[in-house]
Structures are given as C-alpha cells and as structure tokens.
Amino acid sequence: MPLYKEGAKEKRHTINIIFSMKEHSNTKRKITAGCNYYFKKSISKQFFILAFHGDTDNPHCHIYLKVVDKNGKRINPKKQI
C-alpha cells in the first residue's frame, strides 16, 4: 500500500463488508441478489467482489469493495453506503 506522506498511515484500497440472513430459505440466492442489486445501484462505479459462505451455521456474503476508482479518486464508504 502506498504511503502518501512520510510517516503517514497506510490507506486501505479495499474494505470488507459482511451481509447475513439467518434462518431464511433460499439464503444464497437472496443474499447474493440483494448484495448485487444494492452495490450496483448505490455505488455503481466501484469494483467489488462478492463471495458467499454457506458452510457455517450463519450463511453470509463477504463483499470486498475497492475504495479507489479507476481514476484514482477515493470514495468515503460511510457517506456512499
């Protein structure tokens, strides 16, 4: 990760967000469809990867969201999500 100033804290390039729906039928379809819809609508210019985990007691999706766009501009996920 690049440092922007000497001694400055490293800036993250991605953030990890977890979504889960406990005790629902068709969990994988519902979670992945909901996550895809939300991220494509709310922050459509950012790249993200979605991974579903159904091998635990609590099925969930991990979203890895890139916080730097293709032009190098950073987003503030707290304001956009």
N, C-alpha and C positions, 0 to 999 in steps of 0.2 A: 504494500500500500504506500502510495507516495506521501511524503511529508510536504506540507505547503509552506511552512516556516521552520527555521532551525529550532528544534526542541518542541515543536507543536505536536499535539496529539494526532495520531493517525486517524484519518477519516475512513469510515466504512463505505464500501462500494455496494453492499447489499444488506438487507435486513431480512430476518426470518420471522414469519407470522404463522401462527398455528390456528386452524379452524377445526372445531369438532362438533359432532351432533350425536350425543349419547342416546342410546335406546331408540333408534329410528330404523324403519325398514328402508331398503334401497339406499343405505347410507352413502356408499361410494358414489353413486350417480348424483344424489342430492348435493353432497358436499362439493364434488368437482364441478358440477354445473353452476352452483351458486358462486363459488370462488371465481371461475372463469368469467361469468357474467359481471360480477362486481368489479373485478380488476380491469376488464376490457372497457367498461362504462366509465369508471371513476378516474383511472389513470392509464388511459389507452396508449399513451406514447412511451410508457416504460416497459422494459422487458421483465418478464417474470417466469419462474419455473414452478410448477405445481407437482407435488408428489403425495400420493395417497398411501396411508398405512392402515390396513385392516387386520393386522396380525396382533393387535393388542385388545384389551378389554374396552378401550375407548377409541373407536375408529376416528381418524383425523387426517387432515391435509396440512402439509408444510408448503408455504409459499415463500420462495426466495425472490425478493423484489430488488431489482437494480435501481439504486437511488441516483445514478448519474445517467443522463440521457445520451443519445448518440452524438450530441453537440458538446458534451462535457458539462452541461448545466446540471446542478444538483437540485433535487426536489426535497421538500420538507414533508416526509410522510405523515407527520402529525397533523399537518394542515390539509393534505390532499386525501387522506384515507378516512 
